[in-house]
Amino acid sequence: MAAPASDDVLELWRHVAAAATAPAAIARFEDLLFEYKDGNRRGRAERAAEAYLQSAAAQFDYDGLEYLVRAWELARRVALPAIHLRARDIMAAHVEAVMSSAPGTLPGVVFPMLGPLAAGPYRPKGTAVIADPIDVDAMLQMAVQCTRKGTWRARSPRSGGLGRLIRPRSKASTAMRLRRTSTRRTRLLGLGRAKSSSSKRQPLLETAVYGI
């Protein structure tokens, strides 16, 4: 649970969020205020999510990847269907680009987005499950194949922080390496986020990540 913030700190965050022009700054401070339940939470989440998407579009590095996933998460939490759809479409495009041009590369790019994609399209509570316009099942099957073959690797130095998960030596080392990953990366893998998806997707996702 976040530590309490004083009134002075909250006022500073409000000022920065209102005055900032850089999308990353807007996103971070609106997100802070959202998490601290300040003001119109849905409005803050919407402004943060929009700014996160702008930041991710400007430069898709490791921070951009986290921005994209966070935009999806905020849209899901406060019911922003349009932003949710845009975030999923962008994630799908990135995953498809990697898997079609160089399958088995950049797991640090692919895995963080597979979880949110596996959760399926947005639907209001109490409504029927709708068909997924994105072929997530094919992505998961390809990820599983790469994991079983032990072919995941960082493609090149240009991948930077996105390619930190290197090619495993064995299936056992894959599971051990990924289970020891940082809290930040585990959150980004999105395993919990996929539980609302098709029951067939969760085992595939876990197999792709852990090799089990």
N, C-alpha and C positions, 0 to 999 in steps of 0.2 A: 504493500500500500504506500502511496506517495506521502512524503512528509507534508505536514500542513504548511501553507504559504500565508505569510502575513498580508494584511490589507495593502501595505506599501508595495510589496512584491507583485501582488495581483494588479495593482494600478499600473505599475511599470510594464507588466506584460500586456495589459490592455493598450497602453500608449504605443508600444512597439508594434503590436499587431495591427493597429489602426494606421500607423504612420509608415510602416515598411512598404517598400516597393519590390524588393527581391522576392520571388515566389517562395524560395526556401525559407526565408525569414518569416514570411506570412504564415506558411504552413506550420512551422515549428511552434510559433507563439499562439496561433489559433488552436493548435492541437493541445498545447499545455492548458489553455483556458478551458477547452472542452473537457479534458480529463479532470480538471479541478471544479467542474460543474459551475462555471461562471457564465452568467447571462443566458442567452439563447443557445443552448447546446447544439441543437440541430443546425442552426445558422453557422455556428463556429465550426462544426464538423464539415459542413458543405464548403465553407471557404477554405478550410485546411486541405480538404481532399482535392479541390480544384487546383490549389497552389502546388500540392504534391505532384499532381499530374503534369503541370507546367514544368516543374523542376526536373522530373524524370525525362520529359521530352527534350529538354535543353541539353542534357548530358547524361547518357545512360551508363553510369559507372556503378560501383557498389552502393553508393548513397542513392543514386537514382533508382536502383532496384528496390531498396528499402522504401523509398518514397512511393513507388508504384504499389507495393504490397500494402502499405499503410493507407493509401487512398482507397483501395479496395475494401480494407477492413472497416474504415470509417463509413463508407457508403453502405456496407452491410449492416453496421450497428444502428444507424439512424434512418435506414430505408431511403437511400438515394439511388433509385434504379438506373437513371441515366449515367451517373458517374460509375456505378458498379459495372454496367455494360461496357463503358469505355475502358475501364481498367482491365477487365477480362480480355477484351479485344487486343489491347496493347500487349498484355502478358502472352497471349496465344501467339501473336506475331513474333515476339522475341524467341519463344520456345521453338516455334516452327522453323525460324531462320537458322537456329543452331542445329536442330535435328535434321534438317534437310541438307544443309551444306557440310556439316561435320558432326555426325552423330557420335556420341560418346565423349564429346568435349564440353568443357565449361559446366561441370555439375553445379558449381556455385552460382551459376545463372539459372540453370534449369530447375533444380530442386525447389528453391524458394517460391517459384511460380506454379509448380505442379500442384501444391497443396490447395491454394486458392482456386485454381482452375478445376480441380477435382470436386470442389464443393458445389459446382454447378451454377447455373444462372440464378439470378435473384428471383425470389418469389415471396409474396407476402405470406405471413402465417395463416394457416388454415386453407390455403389454396392448393390446387392439384399440382403435382410435379409436371414441369414442362420439359419438352425435348431440348437438349443442349445443342445449340447451333455450332458449337466448337467440338471437334472430334478429339476430346480429351482422352478417351479410351485408347486411341492409337498412340498418343503421346506417352501414356503410361506403359503400354506394352513395349514400346521402343526403349523407354528408360529401364524397364526390367531386363530386357535383353542385354543392354549395355552393362548393367550391374552384374548380371550372371557371367558375362564374359570378362569382367574385370577391366573394361576399356575406358572407364571415366578418367579424364585427365584434363589438365589445364592446357588450352590450345597454344597460347603464346604469351610472352611477357606483356603484351598489350592488354591482356585480360585483367591484369592487376589484381585487386582484391576479389574480383569475381571468380577467379580461377584457383582459389586457395585449396580446394579439395583436390588432391593429386591422385593419379592413377593408383588404385589399390594393388597390393601384391597378391592378395587372395581374398576369397569371400569372407573368411574369418576376420582378416584385418580390416575389410570394409566395414563390417559391423562394429568392430571395436573402435575404429577411427571415428565413425560417425556418431556413435553413442557418447564419445568423449568430447564432441563438439561443444562450442561455447553456448551459453544460454541465449545469446542474441541470435546465433545462427539457427539453433533449434526452434526458436520462436518463428523465424522466417521460413523454416521448412514447411510450416503450416499443417502438420499432421492432424492436429485437433480440428482444424478448420474444415477438413474433408469429411468429418463424421456425419454431416447433414446431407452428404451426397449419396449416390447410389451405393448400396452395400457392396457391390462388386469393385468399386474403386478404392476403398480403404485398404484392402489386402494388397492390391497392386501397388499402391503408393508406398506402403511400408516395405514391400519387397524391393521396389526400385531404390529406396533410400538405404535400407539396412541389409539387403541381400538375403532376407530370410523368408 
